[in-house]
Amino acid sequence: MEAVIAISIGILAASGVWLILRPRTFQVVIGLSLLSYAVNLFIFSMGRLRSNAAAVVDGSGDISAYADPVPQSLVLTAIVIGFAMTALFLVVLLAARGLTGTDHVDGRER
């Protein structure tokens, strides 16, 4: 399970960096989204990967049987902020394309 998560984080991060380096603005936005998903998975995996474990400790025993709720709440907050950031980037992308007539990052065709 840990290897699958590590490989998927690596693939998402590598794909995100590759897309960020592309010349088109839409590809840059998608690359930023993929990179934020990779970071979210990394933070989520730091809270111990446990299946069928409660997130809230009820105070009746060993805390090793529970999942850590802090990374889960951080990832949930990051998902909301990432969605708002992506929406803002898309609005700026559309405005820049309307002004310049191209979707290249530097504003000129090659």
N, CA, C and O atoms as a GROMACS GRO file, in nm:
protein
  440
    1MET      N    1   0.082  -0.119   0.000
    1MET     CA    2   0.000   0.000   0.000
    1MET      C    3   0.086   0.126   0.000
    1MET      O    4   0.058   0.221  -0.072
    2GLU      N    5   0.192   0.125   0.082
    2GLU     CA    6   0.278   0.243   0.088
    2GLU      C    7   0.352   0.265  -0.043
    2GLU      O    8   0.373   0.380  -0.084
    3ALA      N    9   0.390   0.156  -0.109
    3ALA     CA   10   0.460   0.170  -0.237
    3ALA      C   11   0.368   0.227  -0.344
    3ALA      O   12   0.412   0.309  -0.425
    4VAL      N   13   0.244   0.187  -0.344
    4VAL     CA   14   0.148   0.240  -0.442
    4VAL      C   15   0.127   0.389  -0.421
    4VAL      O   16   0.124   0.465  -0.518
    5ILE      N   17   0.112   0.431  -0.296
    5ILE     CA   18   0.094   0.573  -0.266
    5ILE      C   19   0.219   0.652  -0.304
    5ILE      O   20   0.208   0.760  -0.363
    6ALA      N   21   0.337   0.598  -0.272
    6ALA     CA   22   0.462   0.668  -0.305
    6ALA      C   23   0.480   0.681  -0.456
    6ALA      O   24   0.522   0.786  -0.504
    7ILE      N   25   0.448   0.575  -0.530
    7ILE     CA   26   0.461   0.580  -0.676
    7ILE      C   27   0.361   0.679  -0.735
    7ILE      O   28   0.395   0.755  -0.825
    8SER      N   29   0.237   0.679  -0.684
    8SER     CA   30   0.137   0.772  -0.737
    8SER      C   31   0.173   0.917  -0.704
    8SER      O   32   0.149   1.006  -0.785
    9ILE      N   33   0.229   0.941  -0.585
    9ILE     CA   34   0.274   1.077  -0.552
    9ILE      C   35   0.386   1.119  -0.646
    9ILE      O   36   0.387   1.233  -0.694
   10GLY      N   37   0.479   1.030  -0.673
   10GLY     CA   38   0.589   1.060  -0.764
   10GLY      C   39   0.542   1.087  -0.905
   10GLY      O   40   0.591   1.179  -0.970
   11ILE      N   41   0.447   1.008  -0.954
   11ILE     CA   42   0.395   1.028  -1.089
   11ILE      C   43   0.319   1.160  -1.099
   11ILE      O   44   0.336   1.234  -1.196
   12LEU      N   45   0.236   1.190  -0.998
   12LEU     CA   46   0.163   1.317  -0.998
   12LEU      C   47   0.258   1.436  -0.993
   12LEU      O   48   0.238   1.534  -1.065
   13ALA      N   49   0.360   1.428  -0.908
   13ALA     CA   50   0.455   1.539  -0.897
   13ALA      C   51   0.535   1.557  -1.026
   13ALA      O   52   0.554   1.670  -1.072
   14ALA      N   53   0.581   1.448  -1.084
   14ALA     CA   54   0.657   1.457  -1.209
   14ALA      C   55   0.571   1.510  -1.323
   14ALA      O   56   0.617   1.592  -1.402
   15SER      N   57   0.448   1.464  -1.332
   15SER     CA   58   0.358   1.513  -1.437
   15SER      C   59   0.327   1.661  -1.417
   15SER      O   60   0.322   1.738  -1.513
   16GLY      N   61   0.308   1.700  -1.291
   16GLY     CA   62   0.280   1.841  -1.261
   16GLY      C   63   0.396   1.932  -1.297
   16GLY      O   64   0.376   2.038  -1.356
   17VAL      N   65   0.518   1.891  -1.263
   17VAL     CA   66   0.636   1.972  -1.297
   17VAL      C   67   0.654   1.978  -1.448
   17VAL      O   68   0.687   2.083  -1.502
   18TRP      N   69   0.633   1.865  -1.517
   18TRP     CA   70   0.646   1.865  -1.662
   18TRP      C   71   0.545   1.959  -1.727
   18TRP      O   72   0.578   2.031  -1.822
   19LEU      N   73   0.422   1.959  -1.676
   19LEU     CA   74   0.320   2.048  -1.734
   19LEU      C   75   0.344   2.194  -1.699
   19LEU      O   76   0.312   2.283  -1.778
   20ILE      N   77   0.401   2.220  -1.583
   20ILE     CA   78   0.432   2.359  -1.546
   20ILE      C   79   0.536   2.418  -1.642
   20ILE      O   80   0.534   2.538  -1.668
   21LEU      N   81   0.624   2.336  -1.693
   21LEU     CA   82   0.729   2.384  -1.783
   21LEU      C   83   0.683   2.396  -1.928
   21LEU      O   84   0.764   2.431  -2.014
   22ARG      N   85   0.559   2.369  -1.958
   22ARG     CA   86   0.506   2.379  -2.093
   22ARG      C   87   0.478   2.525  -2.129
   22ARG      O   88   0.463   2.608  -2.040
   23PRO      N   89   0.471   2.559  -2.260
   23PRO     CA   90   0.453   2.700  -2.298
   23PRO      C   91   0.308   2.751  -2.294
   23PRO      O   92   0.287   2.872  -2.300
   24ARG      N   93   0.212   2.664  -2.286
   24ARG     CA   94   0.072   2.707  -2.288
   24ARG      C   95   0.020   2.728  -2.147
   24ARG      O   96   0.056   2.654  -2.055
   25THR      N   97  -0.065   2.829  -2.129
   25THR     CA   98  -0.110   2.865  -1.995
   25THR      C   99  -0.205   2.760  -1.936
   25THR      O  100  -0.202   2.736  -1.815
   26PHE      N  101  -0.288   2.697  -2.018
   26PHE     CA  102  -0.378   2.595  -1.964
   26PHE      C  103  -0.300   2.476  -1.911
   26PHE      O  104  -0.337   2.418  -1.808
   27GLN      N  105  -0.192   2.439  -1.978
   27GLN     CA  106  -0.109   2.330  -1.931
   27GLN      C  107  -0.041   2.366  -1.799
   27GLN      O  108  -0.022   2.279  -1.714
   28VAL      N  109  -0.005   2.492  -1.782
   28VAL     CA  110   0.055   2.536  -1.656
   28VAL      C  111  -0.047   2.525  -1.542
   28VAL      O  112  -0.012   2.482  -1.432
   29VAL      N  113  -0.171   2.563  -1.567
   29VAL     CA  114  -0.275   2.554  -1.465
   29VAL      C  115  -0.301   2.408  -1.427
   29VAL      O  116  -0.314   2.377  -1.308
   30ILE      N  117  -0.308   2.320  -1.524
   30ILE     CA  118  -0.328   2.179  -1.495
   30ILE      C  119  -0.207   2.122  -1.420
   30ILE      O  120  -0.224   2.039  -1.331
   31GLY      N  121  -0.087   2.165  -1.455
   31GLY     CA  122   0.032   2.121  -1.385
   31GLY      C  123   0.032   2.165  -1.239
   31GLY      O  124   0.071   2.088  -1.152
   32LEU      N  125  -0.010   2.287  -1.213
   32LEU     CA  126  -0.022   2.333  -1.074
   32LEU      C  127  -0.124   2.252  -0.997
   32LEU      O  128  -0.104   2.222  -0.879
   33SER      N  129  -0.233   2.217  -1.061
   33SER     CA  130  -0.334   2.133  -0.996
   33SER      C  131  -0.280   1.994  -0.964
   33SER      O  132  -0.302   1.943  -0.854
   34LEU      N  133  -0.209   1.934  -1.058
   34LEU     CA  134  -0.151   1.801  -1.033
   34LEU      C  135  -0.047   1.806  -0.922
   34LEU      O  136  -0.038   1.714  -0.841
   35LEU      N  137   0.032   1.912  -0.919
   35LEU     CA  138   0.131   1.926  -0.814
   35LEU      C  139   0.066   1.944  -0.678
   35LEU      O  140   0.116   1.892  -0.578
   36SER      N  141  -0.044   2.018  -0.674
   36SER     CA  142  -0.114   2.034  -0.546
   36SER      C  143  -0.179   1.902  -0.502
   36SER      O  144  -0.187   1.875  -0.382
   37TYR      N  145  -0.226   1.821  -0.597
   37TYR     CA  146  -0.280   1.690  -0.561
   37TYR      C  147  -0.170   1.600  -0.505
   37TYR      O  148  -0.194   1.524  -0.411
   38ALA      N  149  -0.050   1.608  -0.562
   38ALA     CA  150   0.061   1.528  -0.511
   38ALA      C  151   0.097   1.570  -0.369
   38ALA      O  152   0.123   1.485  -0.284
   39VAL      N  153   0.099   1.699  -0.343
   39VAL     CA  154   0.128   1.747  -0.208
   39VAL      C  155   0.018   1.705  -0.111
   39VAL      O  156   0.046   1.668   0.003
   40ASN      N  157  -0.107   1.710  -0.155
   40ASN     CA  158  -0.218   1.666  -0.070
   40ASN      C  159  -0.205   1.518  -0.034
   40ASN      O  160  -0.226   1.480   0.081
   41LEU      N  161  -0.172   1.435  -0.132
   41LEU     CA  162  -0.153   1.292  -0.103
   41LEU      C  163  -0.036   1.270  -0.008
   41LEU      O  164  -0.042   1.182   0.079
   42PHE      N  165   0.070   1.348  -0.025
   42PHE     CA  166   0.185   1.335   0.064
   42PHE      C  167   0.148   1.372   0.207
   42PHE      O  168   0.183   1.301   0.301
   43ILE      N  169   0.077   1.482   0.225
   43ILE     CA  170   0.034   1.523   0.360
   43ILE      C  171  -0.062   1.420   0.417
   43ILE      O  172  -0.053   1.387   0.536
   44PHE      N  173  -0.152   1.370   0.336
   44PHE     CA  174  -0.248   1.270   0.383
   44PHE      C  175  -0.178   1.142   0.426
   44PHE      O  176  -0.218   1.079   0.524
   45SER      N  177  -0.074   1.103   0.353
   45SER     CA  178  -0.003   0.980   0.388
   45SER      C  179   0.082   0.996   0.513
   45SER      O  180   0.120   0.897   0.574
   46MET      N  181   0.112   1.118   0.553
   46MET     CA  182   0.188   1.140   0.676
   46MET      C  183   0.106   1.107   0.800
   46MET      O  184   0.164   1.090   0.908
   47GLY      N  185  -0.025   1.098   0.788
   47GLY     CA  186  -0.111   1.066   0.901
   47GLY      C  187  -0.131   0.917   0.918
   47GLY      O  188  -0.234   0.875   0.969
   48ARG      N  189  -0.037   0.836   0.878
   48ARG     CA  190  -0.043   0.690   0.883
   48ARG      C  191  -0.153   0.636   0.795
   48ARG      O  192  -0.270   0.673   0.810
   49LEU      N  193  -0.118   0.550   0.705
   49LEU     CA  194  -0.215   0.489   0.615
   49LEU      C  195  -0.281   0.373   0.688
   49LEU      O  196  -0.220   0.267   0.706
   50ARG      N  197  -0.404   0.392   0.728
   50ARG     CA  198  -0.478   0.289   0.801
   50ARG      C  199  -0.616   0.275   0.737
   50ARG      O  200  -0.681   0.375   0.705
   51SER      N  201  -0.658   0.152   0.719
   51SER     CA  202  -0.792   0.130   0.667
   51SER      C  203  -0.883   0.088   0.782
   51SER      O  204  -0.840   0.019   0.875
   52ASN      N  205  -1.007   0.128   0.776
   52ASN     CA  206  -1.109   0.099   0.877
   52ASN      C  207  -1.068   0.146   1.016
   52ASN      O  208  -1.093   0.077   1.115
   53ALA      N  209  -1.006   0.262   1.024
   53ALA     CA  210  -0.966   0.320   1.152
   53ALA      C  211  -1.043   0.450   1.172
   53ALA      O  212  -1.060   0.528   1.079
   54ALA      N  213  -1.088   0.472   1.293
   54ALA     CA  214  -1.162   0.594   1.324
   54ALA      C  215  -1.067   0.713   1.326
   54ALA      O  216  -0.950   0.700   1.363
   55ALA      N  217  -1.117   0.828   1.287
   55ALA     CA  218  -1.034   0.948   1.285
   55ALA      C  219  -1.037   1.022   1.418
   55ALA      O  220  -0.949   1.103   1.445
   56VAL      N  221  -1.136   0.997   1.500
   56VAL     CA  222  -1.151   1.068   1.625
   56VAL      C  223  -1.124   0.973   1.741
   56VAL      O  224  -1.179   0.863   1.746
   57VAL      N  225  -1.040   1.016   1.833
   57VAL     CA  226  -1.006   0.934   1.949
   57VAL      C  227  -1.114   0.952   2.054
   57VAL      O  228  -1.147   1.065   2.090
   58ASP      N  229  -1.170   0.841   2.104
   58ASP     CA  230  -1.275   0.852   2.205
   58ASP      C  231  -1.223   0.838   2.347
   58ASP      O  232  -1.301   0.842   2.442
   59GLY      N  233  -1.092   0.823   2.364
   59GLY     CA  234  -1.033   0.820   2.496
   59GLY      C  235  -1.041   0.686   2.567
   59GLY      O  236  -1.020   0.680   2.688
   60SER      N  237  -1.071   0.580   2.496
   60SER     CA  238  -1.091   0.451   2.563
   60SER      C  239  -0.986   0.348   2.524
   60SER      O  240  -1.018   0.229   2.514
   61GLY      N  241  -0.863   0.390   2.504
   61GLY     CA  242  -0.766   0.286   2.473
   61GLY      C  243  -0.643   0.336   2.403
   61GLY      O  244  -0.604   0.452   2.415
   62ASP      N  245  -0.583   0.246   2.330
   62ASP     CA  246  -0.457   0.271   2.263
   62ASP      C  247  -0.479   0.363   2.142
   62ASP      O  248  -0.566   0.337   2.059
   63ILE      N  249  -0.399   0.468   2.134
   63ILE     CA  250  -0.418   0.563   2.023
   63ILE      C  251  -0.356   0.513   1.893
   63ILE      O  252  -0.374   0.577   1.789
   64SER      N  253  -0.284   0.403   1.894
   64SER     CA  254  -0.225   0.352   1.771
   64SER      C  255  -0.330   0.289   1.679
   64SER      O  256  -0.301   0.261   1.563
   65ALA      N  257  -0.451   0.268   1.730
   65ALA     CA  258  -0.557   0.210   1.648
   65ALA      C  259  -0.635   0.316   1.571
   65ALA      O  260  -0.726   0.284   1.495
   66TYR      N  261  -0.599   0.442   1.591
   66TYR     CA  262  -0.672   0.551   1.528
   66TYR      C  263  -0.586   0.621   1.424
   66TYR      O  264  -0.463   0.617   1.429
   67ALA      N  265  -0.652   0.683   1.329
   67ALA     CA  266  -0.584   0.763   1.229
   67ALA      C  267  -0.566   0.904   1.283
   67ALA      O  268  -0.642   0.949   1.370
   68ASP      N  269  -0.467   0.973   1.232
   68ASP     CA  270  -0.440   1.109   1.277
   68ASP      C  271  -0.533   1.205   1.203
   68ASP      O  272  -0.528   1.209   1.080
   69PRO      N  273  -0.618   1.282   1.272
   69PRO     CA  274  -0.713   1.368   1.203
   69PRO      C  275  -0.654   1.499   1.152
   69PRO      O  276  -0.715   1.565   1.069
   70VAL      N  277  -0.536   1.538   1.200
   70VAL     CA  278  -0.479   1.666   1.159
   70VAL      C  279  -0.442   1.667   1.010
   70VAL      O  280  -0.481   1.761   0.941
   71PRO      N  281  -0.370   1.567   0.957
   71PRO     CA  282  -0.344   1.569   0.812
   71PRO      C  283  -0.472   1.562   0.729
   71PRO      O  284  -0.479   1.620   0.621
   72GLN      N  285  -0.573   1.492   0.779
   72GLN     CA  286  -0.699   1.486   0.705
   72GLN      C  287  -0.764   1.624   0.696
   72GLN      O  288  -0.815   1.661   0.591
   73SER      N  289  -0.762   1.698   0.805
   73SER     CA  290  -0.821   1.832   0.802
   73SER      C  291  -0.738   1.927   0.719
   73SER      O  292  -0.794   2.014   0.651
   74LEU      N  293  -0.606   1.913   0.723
   74LEU     CA  294  -0.521   1.998   0.639
   74LEU      C  295  -0.545   1.971   0.491
   74LEU      O  296  -0.550   2.065   0.411
   75VAL      N  297  -0.560   1.846   0.454
   75VAL     CA  298  -0.584   1.811   0.314
   75VAL      C  299  -0.721   1.861   0.270
   75VAL      O  300  -0.736   1.910   0.158
   76LEU      N  301  -0.821   1.850   0.355
   76LEU     CA  302  -0.954   1.899   0.320
   76LEU      C  303  -0.951   2.050   0.297
   76LEU      O  304  -1.012   2.099   0.202
   77THR      N  305  -0.881   2.123   0.382
   77THR     CA  306  -0.866   2.267   0.364
   77THR      C  307  -0.788   2.297   0.237
   77THR      O  308  -0.823   2.391   0.164
   78ALA      N  309  -0.683   2.220   0.209
   78ALA     CA  310  -0.603   2.243   0.089
   78ALA      C  311  -0.682   2.215  -0.038
   78ALA      O  312  -0.659   2.280  -0.140
   79ILE      N  313  -0.773   2.118  -0.034
   79ILE     CA  314  -0.856   2.090  -0.151
   79ILE      C  315  -0.945   2.208  -0.184
   79ILE      O  316  -0.959   2.245  -0.300
   80VAL      N  317  -1.006   2.268  -0.082
   80VAL     CA  318  -1.093   2.384  -0.103
   80VAL      C  319  -1.013   2.503  -0.156
   80VAL      O  320  -1.056   2.570  -0.250
   81ILE      N  321  -0.897   2.528  -0.096
   81ILE     CA  322  -0.814   2.640  -0.140
   81ILE      C  323  -0.761   2.615  -0.281
   81ILE      O  324  -0.754   2.707  -0.362
   82GLY      N  325  -0.724   2.490  -0.311
   82GLY     CA  326  -0.676   2.457  -0.445
   82GLY      C  327  -0.783   2.473  -0.551
   82GLY      O  328  -0.754   2.516  -0.663
   83PHE      N  329  -0.907   2.439  -0.518
   83PHE     CA  330  -1.017   2.458  -0.612
   83PHE      C  331  -1.038   2.607  -0.641
   83PHE      O  332  -1.057   2.646  -0.756
   84ALA      N  333  -1.034   2.689  -0.537
   84ALA     CA  334  -1.050   2.834  -0.556
   84ALA      C  335  -0.933   2.891  -0.636
   84ALA      O  336  -0.953   2.980  -0.720
   85MET      N  337  -0.813   2.843  -0.610
   85MET     CA  338  -0.695   2.890  -0.682
   85MET      C  339  -0.705   2.852  -0.831
   85MET      O  340  -0.672   2.932  -0.918
   86THR      N  341  -0.750   2.731  -0.859
   86THR     CA  342  -0.765   2.689  -0.998
   86THR      C  343  -0.870   2.772  -1.070
   86THR      O  344  -0.852   2.810  -1.186
   87ALA      N  345  -0.980   2.801  -1.002
   87ALA     CA  346  -1.084   2.885  -1.063
   87ALA      C  347  -1.030   3.025  -1.092
   87ALA      O  348  -1.059   3.082  -1.197
   88LEU      N  349  -0.953   3.080  -0.999
   88LEU     CA  350  -0.895   3.213  -1.021
   88LEU      C  351  -0.796   3.210  -1.137
   88LEU      O  352  -0.795   3.301  -1.221
   89PHE      N  353  -0.712   3.107  -1.144
   89PHE     CA  354  -0.617   3.095  -1.254
   89PHE      C  355  -0.689   3.085  -1.388
   89PHE      O  356  -0.643   3.143  -1.487
   90LEU      N  357  -0.800   3.013  -1.394
   90LEU     CA  358  -0.873   3.000  -1.520
   90LEU      C  359  -0.935   3.132  -1.563
   90LEU      O  360  -0.940   3.163  -1.682
   91VAL      N  361  -0.982   3.211  -1.467
   91VAL     CA  362  -1.038   3.343  -1.500
   91VAL      C  363  -0.927   3.434  -1.553
   91VAL      O  364  -0.947   3.506  -1.652
   92VAL      N  365  -0.811   3.432  -1.488
   92VAL     CA  366  -0.698   3.513  -1.536
   92VAL      C  367  -0.652   3.464  -1.672
   92VAL      O  368  -0.616   3.545  -1.757
   93LEU      N  369  -0.652   3.333  -1.694
   93LEU     CA  370  -0.614   3.277  -1.822
   93LEU      C  371  -0.707   3.326  -1.933
   93LEU      O  372  -0.660   3.365  -2.041
   94LEU      N  373  -0.836   3.323  -1.908
   94LEU     CA  374  -0.932   3.370  -2.010
   94LEU      C  375  -0.919   3.519  -2.036
   94LEU      O  376  -0.930   3.562  -2.151
   95ALA      N  377  -0.895   3.597  -1.932
   95ALA     CA  378  -0.877   3.742  -1.951
   95ALA      C  379  -0.749   3.770  -2.029
   95ALA      O  380  -0.749   3.856  -2.118
   96ALA      N  381  -0.640   3.701  -1.998
   96ALA     CA  382  -0.514   3.722  -2.069
   96ALA      C  383  -0.526   3.678  -2.215
   96ALA      O  384  -0.470   3.742  -2.304
   97ARG      N  385  -0.599   3.570  -2.238
   97ARG     CA  386  -0.617   3.527  -2.376
   97ARG      C  387  -0.702   3.627  -2.455
   97ARG      O  388  -0.677   3.650  -2.573
   98GLY      N  389  -0.801   3.686  -2.388
   98GLY     CA  390  -0.881   3.787  -2.456
   98GLY      C  391  -0.803   3.913  -2.488
   98GLY      O  392  -0.826   3.976  -2.591
   99LEU      N  393  -0.710   3.949  -2.402
   99LEU     CA  394  -0.629   4.070  -2.425
   99LEU      C  395  -0.518   4.048  -2.526
   99LEU      O  396  -0.494   4.134  -2.611
  100THR      N  397  -0.450   3.935  -2.518
  100THR     CA  398  -0.334   3.914  -2.605
  100THR      C  399  -0.368   3.834  -2.731
  100THR      O  400  -0.296   3.845  -2.831
  101GLY      N  401  -0.474   3.756  -2.728
  101GLY     CA  402  -0.510   3.676  -2.844
  101GLY      C  403  -0.434   3.545  -2.854
  101GLY      O  404  -0.450   3.473  -2.953
  102THR      N  405  -0.354   3.512  -2.755
  102THR     CA  406  -0.279   3.386  -2.754
  102THR      C  407  -0.282   3.328  -2.613
  102THR      O  408  -0.310   3.397  -2.515
  103ASP      N  409  -0.253   3.199  -2.605
  103ASP     CA  410  -0.251   3.136  -2.474
  103ASP      C  411  -0.112   3.094  -2.433
  103ASP      O  412  -0.097   3.007  -2.347
  104HIS      N  413  -0.010   3.153  -2.492
  104HIS     CA  414   0.127   3.124  -2.452
  104HIS      C  415   0.161   3.199  -2.324
  104HIS      O  416   0.107   3.306  -2.297
  105VAL      N  417   0.249   3.142  -2.247
  105VAL     CA  418   0.286   3.201  -2.118
  105VAL      C  419   0.352   3.338  -2.137
  105VAL      O  420   0.322   3.431  -2.062
  106ASP      N  421   0.438   3.351  -2.235
  106ASP     CA  422   0.507   3.479  -2.256
  106ASP      C  423   0.429   3.574  -2.345
  106ASP      O  424   0.473   3.686  -2.367
  107GLY      N  425   0.314   3.531  -2.399
  107GLY     CA  426   0.227   3.619  -2.475
  107GLY      C  427   0.255   3.625  -2.623
  107GLY      O  428   0.192   3.705  -2.693
  108ARG      N  429   0.346   3.547  -2.675
  108ARG     CA  430   0.374   3.550  -2.819
  108ARG      C  431   0.387   3.410  -2.874
  108ARG      O  432   0.434   3.319  -2.805
  109GLU      N  433   0.346   3.394  -2.997
  109GLU     CA  434   0.356   3.264  -3.064
  109GLU      C  435   0.500   3.236  -3.104
  109GLU      O  436   0.577   3.329  -3.128
  110ARG      N  437   0.536   3.110  -3.110
  110ARG     CA  438   0.672   3.073  -3.152
  110ARG      C  439   0.668   3.006  -3.285
  110ARG      O  440   0.772   2.967  -3.338
   0.00000   0.00000   0.00000
